[in-house]
């Protein structure tokens, strides 16, 4: 039971409660403490309720006086708690903003820089070297038809050379190109000689994936058509390019066969004590030129094709072509 107090004692208790509560509320700095204080002060078993529980000894005329004072005090304290809660939340927000603010004028620290992929860098270097020799960069579609990929390049339907390239057929007359040579046909259809073009791009063959083969890889095709070109011009161009790219590595030409060049050769460089094939080349077969309406008695030319992956692997001493197609940052960050 609460102790019975007189009217004066009750009003004095309420005044003391108000004075102390106002002071305590102003000193609370976090929301949890403020909520606990509110419950202890204004809850059903709080300090204000305890004081009001001592009204049993008051007369009927005195009770409204104390009740009115208590209601006013309760509203005042509720407002003070609400205001203080708002202040605490604002202060917390300001501290959070100040803590998370980024000074955009400061120089970056430890920012990781992106890198060009080694295949992209190798392709760009190859194109730059041939551009310096007067060649123009041309591109063509990766989805080709049989005519541009085979027939126009002197590879008819029953030609055994088709067995050299295991092709991805898409249905109908469409396929994924097996080399970038179709670009030269498309270009010569619209541009009469003399021409000097270099054609980079992805090519596709049904090769099993291993350390040196991939079903998707990159080639660069080189084509020059002009009056009086012969094999010496081809050899000189290839030698100048390989020296610029690899330095003074030994180079050799070996007789070979390609349906769209005659004579044809494969080119090796000596690397790590062994000969490594890096490109194929040859004089453009007169039948290819005649098929495009170009007078092969007046115009002659040469073509060469190289694999970008092979050049990249030799340049950077990469032992497995599959490394070029992973997203392993430990590998890519080296370039």
RAVENPE-V227239 format. One record per backbone hydrogen bond with DSSP energy under -1.0 kcal/mol. CO is the residue of the C=O (numbers start at 1). NH is the residue of the N-H. Records with the same first field share a line. If there is no record, write none. Layout:
CO: NH ; NH
This chain:
6: 10
7: 11
8: 12
9: 13
10: 14
11: 15
12: 16
13: 17
14: 18
15: 19
16: 20
17: 21
18: 22
19: 23
20: 24
21: 25
22: 26
24: 27
30: 34
31: 35
32: 36
33: 37
34: 38
35: 39
36: 40
37: 41
38: 42
39: 43
40: 47
41: 48
43: 46
46: 50
47: 51
48: 52
49: 53
51: 54
52: 55
54: 5
55: 58
59: 63
62: 66
63: 67
64: 68
65: 69
66: 70
67: 71
68: 72
69: 73
70: 74
71: 75
72: 76
73: 77
74: 78
75: 79
76: 80
77: 81
78: 82
79: 83
80: 84
81: 85
82: 86
83: 87
84: 88
85: 89
86: 90
87: 91
88: 92
89: 93
90: 94
91: 95
92: 96
93: 97
94: 98
95: 99
96: 100
97: 101
102: 104
103: 106
117: 121
118: 122
119: 123
120: 124
121: 125
122: 126
123: 127
124: 128
125: 129
126: 130
127: 131
128: 132
130: 135
131: 134
136: 198
142: 177
144: 175
145: 149
146: 150 ; 151
147: 152
150: 153 ; 155
151: 154
156: 159
159: 162
160: 163
161: 164
162: 165
166: 206
168: 176
171: 174
173: 146
174: 170
175: 144
177: 204
180: 183
181: 184
182: 186
183: 187
184: 188
185: 189
187: 190 ; 191
195: 225
196: 136
197: 223
198: 138
199: 221
201: 219
203: 217
205: 207
211: 321
213: 210
215: 205
217: 203
218: 308
219: 201
220: 306
221: 199
222: 304
223: 197
224: 302
225: 195
226: 300
230: 234
231: 235
232: 236
233: 237
234: 238
235: 239
236: 240
237: 241
238: 242
239: 243
240: 244
241: 245
242: 246
243: 247
250: 270
252: 268
254: 266
258: 261
260: 285
263: 283
264: 256
265: 281
266: 254
267: 278 ; 279
268: 252
269: 276
271: 274
274: 271
276: 269
279: 267
280: 305
281: 265
282: 303
283: 262
285: 288 ; 289
286: 290
287: 291
289: 292 ; 294
290: 293
295: 299
300: 226
301: 284
302: 224
303: 282
304: 222
305: 280
306: 220
307: 311
308: 312
309: 313
310: 314
311: 315
312: 316
313: 318
320: 323
321: 324
322: 325
328: 331 ; 332
329: 333
331: 334
332: 335
